[in-house]
Amino acid sequence: INYYNRVYCFSDGQTMNDEFNAFVDYCTMLDEANIDIYLAFGWKVASRIESWFGADPIQGRTSAPLDLDAYADAAVALYKYMREDVGLDNFNVLSFYNEPNRTNDHIFYAESDFATIGDKGVYWASMARKCREALKKAGMSDVKIMGADLSGDIDVSADNYVNPYLRNHAKNVVDTYTFHYYGYYSEGYEEL
């Protein structure tokens, strides 16, 4: 509802909306099927929260969060609720946003799936670090941090994004990361 004030739709007697109830039902179904959930937390936020959530007012829907401490607390609150109150065993992997490597220089531009001002890689690593610290403090060190969801040529992504940013800015924070492709040919792709 407003993560700055640490008020969530499942806390303090708040009424959960239909969207959140459907989310809980879906996650419960996946749990019953023994499928782990890998949650991209915060990507493409709902229009009703854009005005107070984002670090960039122009790209509110895909903006990085403005307050990283409050963002980390919200992630922990969600994981705690889903694990302890709902009773899910499959809520164990946390990620943030999509394709933070979309530009070569990692600086904000209008078509980004991870909008922020400044160095996107450093900001993303700060989010991951804050969430890792908050999870550990809450006794949920077993939650894996997955990041980042990269796209594009694997060699370019690995050399220009994963190595400098995850190694230099998110060391001992990220457990694993993912790549995805859109059907275009990448040298060596078939050997992966």
C-alpha positions in Angstrom: 0.0 0.0 0.0 2.8 2.4 0.9 6.2 0.8 1.6 7.6 4.1 2.9 5.4 3.8 5.9 5.8 0.0 6.0 2.1 -0.6 5.3 1.4 -3.6 3.2 -1.9 -5.0 2.0 -1.4 -8.0 4.2 -0.5 -6.2 7.4 -2.1 -4.2 10.2 -5.6 -5.4 9.4 -5.5 -4.1 5.8 -7.9 -5.6 3.4 -6.2 -7.6 0.7 -7.3 -6.7 -2.8 -8.4 -9.3 -5.4 -5.0 -9.1 -7.2 -3.1 -10.0 -4.2 -5.5 -12.8 -3.3 -5.1 -14.2 -6.8 -1.3 -14.0 -6.4 -1.4 -15.9 -3.1 -3.7 -18.6 -4.7 -1.3 -18.9 -7.7 1.7 -19.3 -5.5 -0.1 -21.8 -3.3 -0.9 -23.8 -6.5 2.7 -23.8 -7.5 3.7 -24.9 -4.0 1.3 -27.8 -4.2 3.0 -28.8 -7.5 6.4 -28.6 -5.9 7.5 -25.7 -8.2 9.9 -23.1 -6.7 9.0 -19.5 -7.2 11.6 -17.0 -8.5 10.0 -13.6 -7.9 11.1 -10.5 -9.8 10.2 -8.0 -7.0 9.1 -4.6 -8.2 9.3 -4.9 -12.0 6.6 -2.9 -13.7 4.8 -1.6 -10.6 1.1 -0.9 -10.6 0.0 2.5 -11.7 -1.6 3.2 -8.4 1.9 3.4 -6.7 4.0 5.1 -9.4 3.6 8.5 -7.8 5.4 7.5 -4.6 7.4 4.4 -5.5 9.8 5.4 -8.1 13.3 7.0 -8.3 12.4 8.4 -11.7 9.0 10.2 -12.2 9.0 9.9 -16.0 9.3 6.1 -16.0 7.2 5.3 -12.9 6.1 1.9 -14.1 9.6 0.5 -14.5 11.4 2.9 -12.2 13.8 1.6 -9.5 12.6 2.2 -6.0 13.4 5.6 -4.5 14.0 4.4 -0.9 16.2 1.2 -0.9 15.8 0.6 2.9 12.0 0.7 2.6 12.1 -1.5 -0.6 14.2 -4.1 1.2 11.8 -4.1 4.2 8.9 -4.6 1.8 10.6 -7.6 0.1 11.3 -9.1 3.5 7.7 -8.5 4.7 6.3 -10.2 1.6 8.6 -13.2 2.0 7.8 -13.5 5.7 4.1 -13.3 5.0 4.2 -15.9 2.2 6.4 -18.3 4.1 5.0 -17.9 7.7 1.4 -16.8 7.3 0.5 -18.5 4.1 2.8 -21.5 4.8 4.6 -21.8 1.4 7.8 -23.8 1.1 8.6 -22.6 -2.4 9.1 -18.9 -1.8 12.9 -19.0 -1.8 14.4 -16.9 -4.7 14.3 -13.1 -5.0 15.3 -11.0 -8.0 14.8 -7.4 -9.1 13.5 -6.0 -12.3 14.3 -7.1 -15.8 17.2 -6.4 -18.2 19.2 -3.8 -16.3 21.8 -4.2 -19.0 19.6 -2.8 -21.8 21.9 0.1 -22.6 25.7 -0.2 -23.3 26.5 2.5 -20.8 23.9 1.3 -18.2 22.5 4.8 -17.9 18.7 5.6 -17.8 16.9 6.0 -21.1 13.2 6.0 -21.9 12.8 2.4 -23.1 14.5 0.8 -20.2 12.9 -2.0 -18.1 14.9 -0.7 -15.1 14.7 3.1 -15.0 16.9 5.1 -12.7 19.2 8.1 -13.0 22.9 7.3 -12.9 24.7 4.0 -13.2 22.1 1.3 -13.4 24.5 -1.5 -12.5 25.6 0.2 -9.3 22.0 1.0 -8.3 20.9 -2.5 -9.0 23.7 -3.9 -6.9 22.7 -1.6 -4.0 19.2 -2.9 -4.1 20.5 -6.5 -4.0 22.8 -5.7 -1.1 20.1 -4.0 0.9 17.7 -6.9 0.4 20.4 -9.5 1.3 21.1 -7.6 4.6 17.4 -7.3 5.4 16.8 -11.0 4.7 19.7 -12.0 6.9 18.5 -9.7 9.7 15.0 -11.3 9.5 16.5 -14.8 9.7 15.8 -15.6 6.1 19.4 -16.1 4.9 18.3 -19.1 2.9 16.4 -16.9 0.4 18.6 -16.8 -2.8 19.3 -13.6 -4.6 19.0 -14.1 -8.3 20.3 -11.5 -10.6 20.4 -10.0 -12.9 17.9 -11.0 -15.6 20.0 -10.1 -18.6 19.3 -10.2 -22.3 21.4 -9.8 -25.4 24.6 -11.4 -26.6 26.0 -13.6 -23.9 29.6 -12.5 -24.5 28.7 -8.8 -24.4 26.5 -9.2 -21.3 29.1 -11.3 -19.4 32.0 -9.0 -20.2 30.3 -5.6 -19.9 27.7 -6.2 -17.2 28.0 -9.3 -15.1 31.7 -9.2 -14.5 32.2 -5.6 -13.5 29.0 -4.9 -11.7 28.1 -8.2 -10.0 31.7 -9.0 -9.2 32.8 -5.4 -8.1 29.5 -4.1 -6.6 27.5 -7.2 -5.5 30.2 -9.6 -4.4 28.9 -12.1 -1.9 25.3 -10.9 -2.5 24.2 -12.6 -5.7 23.8 -16.4 -5.7 23.2 -16.8 -9.4 22.1 -14.9 -12.4 20.1 -15.6 -15.6 20.2 -14.8 -19.3 17.4 -14.9 -21.7 17.1 -14.6 -25.5 14.5 -13.7 -28.1 15.4 -16.1 -30.8 18.2 -14.3 -32.5 21.4 -16.0 -33.2 24.3 -15.7 -30.8 27.7 -17.2 -31.5 28.1 -20.4 -29.5 24.5 -20.3 -28.4 23.8 -23.9 -29.5 26.7 -25.2 -27.3 25.2 -23.7 -24.1 
